[in-house]
Amino acid sequence: MSIHITEFADKKIGEILEKSDRRGYLLRAGVSGGGCSGLSYVFDFVKNPDDNDKVFSFANISICVDKKSYLYLNGMTIDYEETLLSSGIKIINPNAKRSCGCGESFAL
């Protein structure tokens, strides 16, 4: 398994990187303790991956994940959603047994 991204998310995140003068940066995906369900998703843009990161390359962006977070994120799909009320990353994680209403935290 690995990390997946939809075409739309790949395009939108690539546009965000370009507009913010971060062309060539990677999207770091991770997990931290906390949130209303126990674990929270963490995202950041980084210039270089760490030595032990797993890196996944797509058409417009690359995603890096530390080994510990990869245990929780393996198999996830990153999507991007635009609605009248909000826009941003949406996570589809097959490892999550439940998640909070906002989708920012999950439990195993």
C-alpha positions in Angstrom: 0.0 0.0 0.0 1.0 3.6 -0.1 -0.4 7.2 0.0 -2.8 8.2 -2.8 -4.0 11.6 -4.0 -6.8 12.5 -6.3 -6.1 14.4 -9.5 -8.0 17.4 -8.2 -6.1 17.5 -4.9 -2.8 17.1 -6.7 -3.7 20.0 -9.0 -5.1 22.3 -6.2 -2.2 21.7 -3.8 0.3 22.3 -6.6 -1.5 25.6 -7.3 -1.2 26.6 -3.7 2.5 25.8 -3.7 3.0 27.9 -6.8 1.0 30.9 -5.6 2.8 30.9 -2.2 6.3 30.9 -3.9 6.9 27.3 -2.6 7.3 25.6 -6.0 9.3 22.4 -5.4 8.3 22.1 -1.7 6.8 18.8 -0.5 3.5 18.3 1.4 4.4 16.8 4.8 1.6 14.6 6.1 1.7 13.3 9.7 -0.2 12.3 12.8 -0.1 13.8 16.3 -1.9 12.9 19.5 -4.9 15.0 20.3 -8.2 16.1 18.7 -11.6 15.0 19.7 -11.1 11.5 18.4 -7.6 10.8 19.8 -5.3 11.4 16.8 -5.0 14.5 14.5 -3.8 14.9 11.0 -1.0 17.4 10.6 0.1 19.0 7.3 2.9 21.3 6.4 5.0 22.4 3.4 8.7 21.5 3.7 11.6 22.2 1.3 13.3 18.8 1.9 12.1 15.5 3.4 13.9 14.0 6.4 16.3 11.1 5.9 13.8 8.5 7.1 10.7 9.9 5.4 8.8 7.9 2.8 8.3 10.1 -0.3 5.5 9.7 -2.8 5.6 11.7 -6.1 2.7 12.6 -8.2 2.1 14.8 -11.3 2.2 18.2 -9.4 3.4 17.5 -5.9 5.3 15.1 -3.7 4.2 14.0 -0.3 6.5 13.0 2.6 5.5 11.0 5.6 7.6 10.1 8.7 7.8 6.3 9.4 5.7 6.5 12.6 2.9 8.5 10.9 3.0 6.1 7.9 1.8 3.3 10.2 -1.5 5.3 10.6 -1.7 6.8 7.1 -0.7 3.9 4.9 -3.5 3.5 2.3 -5.0 6.9 2.8 -6.2 9.1 0.0 -5.9 12.8 0.0 -8.7 14.7 -1.7 -9.4 18.4 -2.0 -12.9 19.7 -1.5 -14.4 23.0 -2.5 -17.9 23.9 -1.2 -19.8 27.2 -0.6 -18.8 27.0 3.0 -15.2 25.8 2.9 -12.3 24.4 0.9 -9.4 22.3 1.9 -7.8 18.9 2.2 -10.2 16.0 2.9 -8.7 12.7 4.1 -10.0 9.2 3.3 -8.2 6.9 5.7 -9.1 3.2 5.7 -7.3 2.7 9.0 -9.6 5.0 10.9 -12.3 3.3 12.8 -14.1 6.5 13.6 -13.5 10.2 13.0 -14.8 13.5 14.4 -17.5 15.5 12.5 -14.9 18.0 11.2 -12.7 15.2 9.8 -9.5 16.6 11.4 -9.1 13.8 13.9 -9.6 10.0 14.0 -9.3 6.9 16.2 -8.0 3.5 15.4 
